């Protein structure tokens, strides 16, 4: 088991109330303690996510496959995958795609780190003992409510929340003021806090659009990289500095990478993601990376169409190897 000792600060809870009438917990720094951040394999051994609405969220049709299944081209048809799936196109999915039982374990929280703070919505094992943790990073003009919206993106955020709750996990959706270094620092504070309260839990970060700037900074961080069990890039970016990162150089365990992208994305072109996928396979043979191309998909399609359970179980399996 890979373990890393690192200094961090013990955090105390101060409860307040937000204007949205949701309980907010503010974490105040008390003093220095030593956090033992152990590799995810300890808890992840044999742990997989049980099925939840797989028949509704599985890829509708795989048009192409290659690299031993690490590359797939998935059929996406707007009239089916938005118009027939949503009650209000783009904004509200049909009720059979969601379960709101998770609202009983969902809270609007705030964590303080140093003189800064970040607000986030947490769903699941908030007080510790989570078996797995997923942190979603929104893109430009996003907020913490985007990643917790049960009706948008075809109900796919509701699915990941349900997958975490039903499998003893925790889902985090923070709001970032910056998608660069300050955003990384905020995400790092959250990751370290919950790594301490759920020691050994595999931690996955999923970044939408330009939120990828935070994802890449996290995987390149020598303190955070050993804590990560996987990174998902949803209509997002790539970064060649990855090749100097701890997982790429052997200074930390390999962090599986999933890339989902639409062929009609006009904000971030899919060809650049395909080229990055191929570059990783060429320069780092055997590195765990997968690419799902959504045929005719647009910028937000990977958030709607990515099969969370399929991807996370693959990452958990890689972590067991």
C-alpha positions in Angstrom: 0.0 0.0 0.0 1.3 3.4 -1.0 1.2 6.0 1.9 2.3 9.6 2.1 2.6 11.7 5.2 1.9 15.3 4.7 1.2 18.3 7.0 -2.3 19.7 7.1 -4.6 21.5 9.5 -7.3 20.1 11.7 -10.6 21.6 10.8 -13.5 22.5 13.2 -17.1 22.9 12.3 -19.1 26.1 12.7 -22.7 25.9 11.4 -24.5 28.8 9.8 -27.5 29.2 7.6 -27.5 30.4 4.0 -30.1 32.6 2.4 -31.3 29.4 0.6 -32.3 28.0 4.0 -29.8 25.3 3.6 -27.5 24.4 6.5 -23.9 25.6 5.8 -20.9 24.2 7.7 -17.9 26.4 7.9 -14.5 24.8 8.7 -12.1 26.9 10.8 -8.5 26.0 11.1 -7.4 25.1 14.6 -3.9 23.8 14.5 -1.3 21.6 12.8 -1.8 17.8 12.6 -0.3 15.1 10.5 -2.5 13.6 7.8 -1.6 10.1 6.7 -2.9 9.9 3.1 -2.8 6.3 2.1 -3.1 4.9 -1.4 -6.6 4.1 -2.5 -5.9 0.4 -3.0 -6.5 -0.3 0.7 -10.2 0.5 0.5 -10.8 0.0 -3.3 -9.8 -3.7 -3.3 -12.9 -5.5 -4.5 -15.0 -2.4 -4.3 -17.2 -1.7 -7.3 -20.3 0.4 -7.9 -23.5 -1.6 -8.1 -25.9 -1.0 -11.0 -28.2 1.9 -10.9 -30.5 2.7 -13.9 -27.9 1.2 -16.2 -30.6 0.5 -18.8 -31.2 4.3 -19.1 -27.7 5.5 -18.9 -25.6 2.9 -20.8 -24.2 4.0 -24.2 -27.0 3.7 -26.7 -24.7 2.3 -29.5 -21.0 1.9 -29.9 -20.2 2.7 -33.6 -16.4 2.0 -33.4 -14.0 0.5 -30.9 -10.2 0.3 -30.9 -7.1 0.0 -28.7 -8.5 -3.0 -26.9 -11.7 -1.1 -26.0 -9.8 2.0 -24.7 -11.2 4.0 -27.6 -15.0 4.1 -28.5 -17.1 6.2 -30.8 -20.6 6.4 -29.3 -23.8 7.2 -31.2 -25.4 10.5 -30.2 -28.7 11.6 -31.7 -30.1 14.9 -30.4 -33.7 14.1 -31.1 -33.4 10.9 -29.0 -30.9 11.9 -26.4 -32.3 15.3 -25.6 -35.8 15.8 -27.1 -37.1 12.3 -26.1 -35.2 12.1 -22.8 -36.1 15.6 -21.5 -39.5 17.0 -20.4 -38.0 20.5 -21.0 -35.1 20.1 -23.5 -31.7 20.6 -21.9 -33.3 21.9 -18.6 -35.3 19.1 -17.1 -35.1 15.3 -17.7 -38.0 12.9 -17.6 -38.8 11.7 -14.0 -37.8 8.1 -14.6 -34.2 9.1 -15.0 -33.9 10.5 -11.4 -34.4 9.7 -7.8 -34.6 12.4 -5.2 -34.1 10.2 -2.2 -30.5 11.5 -2.1 -31.8 14.9 -0.9 -32.0 13.5 2.6 -28.2 13.3 2.7 -27.4 16.5 0.7 -26.1 19.7 2.3 -24.8 23.1 1.2 -21.5 23.7 2.9 -18.5 26.0 3.2 -14.9 25.1 4.0 -12.3 27.6 5.1 -8.6 27.1 4.3 -6.3 29.8 5.5 -8.0 33.2 4.9 -10.1 31.8 2.0 -13.2 29.7 1.7 -15.1 27.7 -0.9 -18.8 26.8 -1.0 -19.8 23.3 -2.2 -22.7 20.9 -2.2 -22.0 17.5 -0.7 -24.2 14.4 -1.1 -23.6 11.2 0.8 -21.2 10.3 3.5 -20.5 13.9 4.5 -19.2 13.2 8.0 -16.7 10.6 7.1 -16.3 6.9 6.2 -17.0 7.3 2.5 -16.0 4.3 0.4 -15.4 6.5 -2.6 -15.4 10.3 -3.4 -16.2 12.1 -6.6 -15.5 15.8 -7.0 -16.9 17.7 -9.9 -15.3 20.9 -11.3 -17.5 23.1 -13.4 -16.3 25.2 -16.3 -16.4 29.0 -17.0 -19.5 30.7 -15.6 -20.5 27.6 -13.8 -21.2 27.3 -10.1 -21.7 24.7 -7.3 -25.4 24.3 -8.2 -24.6 23.1 -11.8 -22.9 19.8 -10.7 -25.8 19.2 -8.2 -28.6 19.9 -10.6 -30.8 16.8 -10.7 -32.7 17.7 -13.9 -30.2 19.1 -16.3 -27.8 17.1 -18.5 -30.2 14.3 -18.9 -30.2 13.5 -15.1 -26.6 12.4 -15.2 -25.6 14.5 -12.2 -28.4 12.9 -10.3 -27.1 9.5 -11.4 -23.6 10.0 -10.0 -25.1 11.4 -6.8 -27.2 8.2 -6.5 -24.3 6.0 -7.4 -22.3 7.5 -4.5 -25.1 7.4 -1.9 -26.2 3.9 -2.8 -22.6 2.6 -2.7 -21.5 4.3 0.6 -19.7 7.2 -1.2 -19.6 11.0 -1.3 -20.2 13.5 -4.1 -18.9 17.0 -4.0 -19.8 19.9 -6.2 -17.9 23.1 -5.4 -18.1 26.6 -6.8 -14.9 28.0 -8.1 -14.0 31.6 -8.6 -10.9 30.7 -10.5 -10.1 27.8 -12.8 -6.4 28.3 -12.4 -4.1 28.1 -9.4 -6.6 29.6 -6.9 -9.1 27.1 -8.0 -6.6 24.3 -7.6 -5.9 25.4 -4.1 -9.6 25.3 -3.2 -10.0 21.8 -4.7 -6.9 20.7 -2.9 -8.3 21.8 0.4 -11.5 19.8 -0.2 -9.6 16.7 -1.3 -7.3 16.8 1.7 -10.1 17.4 4.2 -12.2 14.4 2.9 -9.1 12.2 2.4 -8.6 12.7 6.2 -12.2 11.9 7.1 -12.5 9.0 4.7 -8.9 7.5 4.7 -8.1 5.2 1.9 -11.2 6.1 -0.1 -10.5 6.3 -3.9 -11.0 10.0 -5.0 -12.0 10.9 -8.5 -12.0 14.4 -10.0 -14.3 15.1 -13.0 -13.8 18.4 -14.9 -16.2 19.9 -17.3 -15.0 22.3 -20.1 -12.3 24.8 -19.0 -12.6 23.3 -15.5 -9.9 21.0 -16.9 -7.4 23.7 -15.8 -8.0 22.6 -12.2 -7.9 18.9 -13.0 -4.5 19.1 -14.7 -3.1 21.2 -11.9 -4.3 18.6 -9.3 -2.7 15.7 -11.1 0.5 17.6 -11.4 0.5 18.5 -7.7 2.9 16.2 -5.7 0.7 16.3 -2.6 -2.6 15.7 -4.4 -1.7 13.2 -7.1 -1.1 10.3 -4.7 -4.6 10.7 -3.4 -6.3 10.5 -6.8 -7.8 7.3 -8.2 -9.0 8.8 -11.5 -9.6 11.9 -13.6 -12.5 12.5 -16.0 -12.3 15.2 -18.6 -15.8 16.0 -20.0 -15.6 18.2 -23.0 -12.5 19.5 -21.5 -8.8 20.4 -22.1 -5.4 18.7 -22.3 -2.0 19.7 -20.9 1.4 18.5 -22.0 2.8 19.3 -18.6 1.1 16.1 -17.6 4.1 14.2 -19.0 6.2 15.8 -16.2 3.6 15.0 -13.5 4.2 12.5 -10.7 1.9 9.8 -12.2 3.6 10.1 -15.6 7.2 10.0 -14.2 6.6 7.2 -11.7 6.9 9.5 -8.7 3.3 8.5 -7.8 0.9 5.8 -8.8 -0.7 6.1 -12.2 -4.0 8.0 -12.2 -6.4 6.6 -14.8 -7.7 9.2 -17.3 -11.0 9.2 -19.1 -11.6 11.7 -21.9 -15.2 12.2 -23.3 -15.7 14.6 -26.2 -18.2 15.5 -28.9 -17.3 15.8 -32.5 -19.3 19.0 -33.0 -17.7 20.8 -30.0 -16.8 24.2 -31.3 -15.3 25.5 -28.0 -12.7 22.8 -27.6 -12.0 20.7 -30.7 -12.2 16.9 -30.3 -9.2 16.3 -32.5 -6.9 17.9 -29.9 -8.2 15.4 -27.3 -7.7 12.5 -29.7 -4.2 13.6 -30.4 -3.5 13.8 -26.7 -4.9 10.3 -26.2 -2.6 9.0 -28.9 0.4 10.9 -27.5 -0.1 9.4 -24.0 -0.3 5.9 -25.5 2.8 6.5 -27.6 5.0 8.1 -24.9 3.7 6.2 -21.9 2.9 2.7 -23.1 0.5 0.9 -20.8 -0.7 4.1 -19.1 -4.5 3.8 -18.3 -6.3 6.2 -20.5 -9.6 5.9 -22.4 -11.3 8.1 -25.0 -15.0 8.2 -25.7 -16.0 10.2 -28.8 -19.7 11.1 -29.0 -20.5 11.3 -32.7 -22.3 14.6 -33.5 -22.1 15.6 -29.8 -21.6 19.2 -28.8 -19.7 20.8 -25.9 -22.0 19.6 -23.1 -22.7 16.1 -24.5 -20.1 14.2 -22.5 -21.6 15.5 -19.3 -25.0 14.2 -20.4 -23.8 10.9 -22.0 -20.8 9.7 -20.1 -21.6 6.4 -18.3 -20.4 7.2 -14.8 -20.6 3.6 -13.5 -18.8 2.2 -16.5 -15.9 4.7 -16.2 -15.5 4.6 -12.4 -15.6 0.8 -12.2 -12.9 0.7 -14.9 -10.8 3.1 -12.9 -11.4 1.0 -9.7 -10.3 -2.1 -11.6 -7.1 -0.4 -12.8 -6.4 0.7 -9.2 -6.5 -3.0 -8.1 -3.9 -4.1 -10.6 
